[in-house]
Amino acid sequence: MTSAVGFRSERGPILISLMVTTGLVAIDATVLATAVPTIVNDLGDFALFPWLFSVYLLAQAVTVPIYAKLSDTFGRKPIILVGIGLFLLGSILCGFAWSMPALIIFRAVQGLGAGAVQPMSITIAGDIYTVAERAKAQGYLASVWAVSSVVGPTLGGLFSQLDIWRGIFFVNIPLCLVAGWMLVRSFHETIEKREHKIDFVGATLLAVSMTLLILAVLQGGVSWAWDSWQSIGSFVVGGVLLAAFVFVQTRASEPILPLWVFSRRLLVTTTLIALGVGAMLIGLTSYVPTYLEGSLDVPPLAAGLALAALTIGWPIAATLSGRFYLRIGFKRTALIGLSLALVGTIVLALTAATPSIATVAIACFVIGLGMGLVATPTLIAAQASVEWNERGVVTGTNQFARAIGSALGVAIFGAIANAIFGAGDASSLPPATIAAGGGAVFIAVSVVAVVTVAAGALMPPTPVARTGSVPATA
């Protein structure tokens, strides 16, 4: 096998297929934002539209660790193909949705597919590339998110303007088919054949408990009051079921989420870093556009481009991160990245009272550079610390933590913003109020960045191997 990383290398077709599948998830994470008004005008039920995003996030988050464990048992290829199939089915159903409740249910099916696609893409990259090659490979995957951050909203706006919002979902059909075909044709792996016992009880407890807890966090103070029976009941029942899940994991012969993941310092700290990254990202992507549009009255496209500076810096740093961690190690690379992200968030917080689109864009670019030096090296450090049969669980835990961080961030930052915005529509509030709300959120993001830096400082220094075995073959 050649050591080249790129489209023309022996593993190029696999890399392209992974980028296509990652693009499916990345685009669908943003494409609906600009299409919501058109969808609501067609289907009605304006009060329900937030569930289009929440249910997708829920379905994706709770299934990541389940798919991850199954991939360590049955292999990556069947799991990612199942994920692509579910995403394809969900996309077709969404395109034919006849009501808002139906569209919400079908978005959940999409989320079930996304829960397999995203972590499996990263895990397969970890399988077929050595430690020295992974940063460049992950840079290719990160670039997909950069492109999607621009393509998603643009595509959604285009289909909405043409009054054919269903095309948003139908465009996934050829992409799913191409990605699936390329993986079937190009990706081959050797799986050790042995009898397995699936932890169905643990999987069910994890899915239901996390659904209730994330639901309580997402909808508390939005769909119901924090002290309502719905909120309290969701937290209590979810907590009890989560405790039951932990108990079951100590007894299962092949646990769906082995507790050893939380007994290793490297894995615990990289998981906490992923949690912080998820929270910071959701805070910035959710409130930077609102802050700029409301405080400066800039058009949505300009606000979106300022935020896109973050997704430009990310893949640049992710691609270059390999040079850093091969020379100075994973921990020091991550700390440099976390420091950059912290500086960027502090700049946003300190300058919020005097809005400037240039300042925001520069700060977002710096944060993106930091994220690229954090997310990729910490994930690769975690992957490199385990063997093939544990890599899926480790990768899944990392991605699960990021999803949970985003879910918690939605609730925490939303509560902070609502405390300043009140019950009014953000578009009708004075610029000073919007600036104050954005500043409060940016301060909260900075606090998260400080905590994440602390997690990075606790990360143990680990040796970096310049070569590594590649169990899967192209």
N, C-alpha and C positions, 0 to 999 in steps of 0.2 A: 504493500500500500504506500502510496506517495505521501509526502509530508505537506504537500501544498494545500492551502485553504483558499478556495475560490470556486467559481462556477465551472471552470474548465478542468478542474482536478477530477480525480477518480471518484471522489465523494461529492462532486458538484451537483449532480441530479438530486441527491438526498438533501443537500443544503437548500437548493431551490424549492423543493417540495415543503421543507420545514418553514421556509420564509412565506410561502403561499398560505400554509395552514395558520401560521402566526398572524398573517395579514387578515384572515377571516375574523379572528377574535378581536384584533386591534381596531379594525374598521367598525365592527358592530358595537364597539364600546363607545363610539363617538357619533356614528352616522345618524342616530335617531334624534340627537339634540336639536338639530335645525328643522327636523320634520314633524315635531310634535304638534305644532298648530294645525298643519294640514291633516294629520291623522285624527286629531280631536274633532275637526270640522266634519270629517267623513264618518267617524264611528261614534262620536259623542262621548259622554262619561268623562268630562274633564277632570273630575276629582280622582279618577283612577289612574291617570296617566303616569304618576310617579312610580307605579308598580311595574311599568315597562322596564325600568332600570333596576329597581330593587329586586324583583323576582329573578332577573338574569344574574345579578350579583350573588343572590342567595344560592341559586342552583349551582353556580360555578364554584363558589367557595366551599360548600359542604361536601362536594364530590371530589375535590382535588386529592385529599389524602386517600380516599378509597381507590381511585384510579391508580394512584402512585403505588399502593401496595399490590394491587392486581398486576401492575406492570412488572414488578419484581418477581411475581409468581409465574405469569404467563408470557412475559415479554412485552416490549414496547410497541411492536408493530400491530398486534391485534387490538391493543387498547386505543392507540391513536386512530386506527381505522374505524373503530366503534364510535369514537368521538366525532370524527368527520361525518360519519353516517348520521348520527343524532343531530349534528349541526345542520346537515343538509335537510333532514326531515323537518326540523324546526323552522328552517328558512322557508321551505315550501308551504308549510302550514301557516306561517305568519303572512305570507303573500296572499293567502286565500281567506284570512281572518274576516269574519262577518260582524264582529263586535269587539269592544274593548276588552271584556273579560276573556274572550277567545284569544285575542292577540296576546294578552298577558300569559295565559297558559302556554301558548306556543313559544313565547319568549323563554319560558322556563325550560322547554325542550332544548332550545338553542343553548341555554346556560349549561344544561347537562352535557352537551357536546363540548362546549368550551372548557369545562372542567377537566376534560381529558386532553384536549388539543394543546393548550398552552404548556402545562408542565411536561407533557411527553415530548414536545418539540425541544425543550431545553435539555431533557434527560437524554434524548437520542444524540444531541450535539455533544453531551458529556461522554457518551459511549464511544462515538466514532472519532473523536479528536483527543489528542494528548493534552496534558495540562498546559504545555507551552502554546498549543494551537487554539485552545478554547476561547481565549479572549478575542481573537480575531473573528472566530466563528460566532461568538455571542454578539460581537459588534454588528455582523450582518443581520442577526435577528433583531437587535436593538434598532437598527436603521429602519426596519419595517414599521416600528411604532412611530418613528419620526415622520415617515411618509404618510402613515395612516392618520396622524393627528391633523394633517392638512386635507388629505383626500376624504376622510370620513365626513366631516361637517360640510365640505364642498359638495360631495356626492349627495348627501341628504338634502341640502338646499336646492340642488339642481332638480332632483326628482320631485321635490315639493313644489318648486316653481312650475314644473311641467304638469303638476297635479297627477303624478303617477307614483305616489309614495310606495306602492307595493313593489315597484322595481328595486327598491332598496334591498329587499330580501331575495328577489329572484336573481339578482346579480351574483349571489353566492353560489348558485347551482353550478355553473361551469367551473368556478374556482374550486369547489369541493371535489368535483369529478376529476379535474386535472391533478390536484394534490394527491387524491387517493390513488389514482392510476400511477403517478410517479413513485409513490412510496411502495406500492405493490411490485412495481417493476425494478426499482433500484435498491431498496433497503432490505437486507437479509441479515438475520441474527441467529445465533446458535443458543438454544435454550436447553438447560439441563432438565431432562425429563424425569420427574419424580412425582409422587402422589402428594397432592396438596389438600389442605382443609381450609375452606374459606370461612372467615370470621363474619358470618352474616349478622349475628347478634350485635357485634361491635360496630359493624358498618351502619346498621339501622339506628343504634343508639347515638352514634356520632352525627349522622345526618339529621335526625330529629332534634337532638339537643342544640346543635349549632344553628339549625333553622330557627328555632324558638329564640335563642339568645341574640342572633343577628337581627331577627325580625323585631325584637324588643328594642334594640339599639337604634335601628333604622327608623322605626315608626313612633318611638316615644317622643312626645311633644309635637308630633306631626299629625298622625291619624288618631292618636289618643293621648291623654295626659299621662305624665310620668307616674303619678300616684293612682292611676286607674286600675281596675281589676285586670284589664287586658295586659297592661305593662307589668304589673306585679306578678300576675300568673305566668306570663311568658318567662320572666326571669327565674322564678322559683322552679317551675317545672323543667325548664331548660337546664338549670343548675343541678337539679336532682338527677336528671338523665345523663348529664355530663359526668357526674360522680359515679353513676352506675357504669358508664362507659370505661372509666379508668379502672374500676374494679374488674370488669370483664377482661380488659387487656392484660391484667396480671395473671389471668387464668387461661387465656386462649393459647393454643399451641402455635398458631400463626396469626398473631394480632394484626389488625388492620393498620394500626398506628403504634408500633412498638415503643414502649416507654423508655427504651435505651436512648432514643433520640434526645430525650430531655435529661439524660444523665452525663452527657459529654459536653464539656465546657465550650468547645468550638461550635458544636451544633446549636447549643442554647444561645450563645451570643450572636451567631449569624442569623438565627431565627428572630431574635429581638431586633436586629438591624433591619431585617426584611419587614417586620411589623412597623417600624418607624418610617421606612421608605414608603410603604403603602399609605400611611397616614399623611405624610408630607405631600405626596403626589396628589391625593384627592383634595387636600386643602388648596393647593395651588391651581389645579385644573378646574376646580369648582368655582373659585372666587376671584381669580385674576381677571377673567373676562368681565364679570359683573362689576368688579371694582373699576376697571378702566372705562367701561361703557357708561356707568352711572356717574362717576366723578369727573370725567373729561368729555363725555358725550361723543366718544369716538365710535365709528361703525363697528359692528361685530367682527368684520373681516380683519380690521386693524388690531382689535383686541386679541383675536385668535392668533395672529401672526406674532404678537408680542409673547404670548404663551408658547408658541411653537419654537421660540428660541431655546426653551428648555429641552425640547426633543431633538434639537439640532446638536446641542452640546453633549447630550447623553451618548449617542452612538460614536461620536468622535472620541470621547474619553474611553468608552468601553473597548473600542478597537485598539487604542494605545495602552490600555491598562496592563496587557500582558508584558510589555517592556518594563513596566514599573514593578509588578509583583515578582517577576523573575529575578530582578536585581535587589529589591529591598524587602520582598516578602508580602504576603497577603495583608497582614495586620497594618503595616505602615502605609500601604497603598490605600486601604480602606479609611484610615485616619486622615490622610490627605484629602480624600474625597469628602468625608464627613465634615472636615473643616471648611472646605469650599462651600458645601451646601449650607452650613451654618452661617457663614459670612453672607451668602446670598439672601437667606431668609431674614437676617438682621437688617440688611439694607432695605428690603421691602417694608419691614416693620417701622424703621426709623423715618422713611421717606413717604409713608402712606398719607400723611396730612398734606403733603405737597405733591399731588399726583403728576407723574411724568411717564409717558409711554416709553421713552428711551431708557429711563432708569429701570423700569420694570423689565424691559426686554433684556438689558444687560444683566440684571440680577437673575433672571430666569436662565440665561445662558450659563452663568457661573454655577447655578444650582444644578443645571443639566450636566455640566462637566463633573461636578462632584458626584452626582448620582452614578455616572458611568464608571467612576473609580471606586464606587462602593458596591453597587448591586452585582456587577459581574465578578469581581475578585472574591467577594464573600461567598457567593454561590459556588464558584469553582473550588474555593477552599473546602467548603462542606462536601462537595462531590468527591474531591480528591482524597478525602479522609476515609472513604468507605469503599468496599468492593462493589462489583456490578450488581449483585443481588440485594444491595441495600441502597443503591443510588437513586432508585425511583422514589422510595420513601423519603429520603433526605431532600431531594429536589421538590417533591410534593409538599413536604412540611414547610419549606422555604416559601413556595408560592402560596400556600394556604395562609401563612402568616401575613404575607403582603395583602392578600384579599381581606383578611380579618382587620388589618390595619386600616384599609380603605373604608370598611364598614364602620369601624369605630370613629374614624375621622369624619365621615359623613354626619354622624350624630353629634359629636362634640363640637365641631366647627359650625354646624348648622345651629346648634343651641346658642353658641356665642353670637353668631350673626343675627339670629332672631331676637336676641335680647336687646340689640341696638335698633334693628329695623322695625321691630314691633310687628303688628299684624298687617302693615301696609305692603303693597306691591313695590318691589325694589325699583321698578321703572318709574314710579311716581314720587319717590323720595328725593329730597334735595341732595345735591352733590356732596355737601359736607357730611351728611349722614352716611352716604354710601362709602365715603372715604374713611369715616370712623369705623364703620363695620368691617371694611376690608382690612384696616389697620389692626383691629382686634383679632381677626382671624390670622393675620400674618404673625402677630405676636405669639399666638398659640402654636403656629407652625414652628416658630423659632424655639419654643419650649420643647416641642417634640424633637427638634434637631439636637438640642442640648442633651436630652436623654439618650438619643441614638448615638451621639458621640461617646457618652459614658459606656454604652454597650460595646462600642468599638474598642474602647480602652481596655475592657475586660477580656477581649478576644485574645486567646493564647497565640503566641508566635508559633507558626508551623513551617516546617521545611517545604520548599517548593521543588518538586521533581520536574526536571526539564523534559523528561519523556514519561510516557505512561502506556500501559497495555491498553489495547483497543479491542475489547471482546467482540463487538459487533463488526461485521464485515460489509463492505459496500459491494 
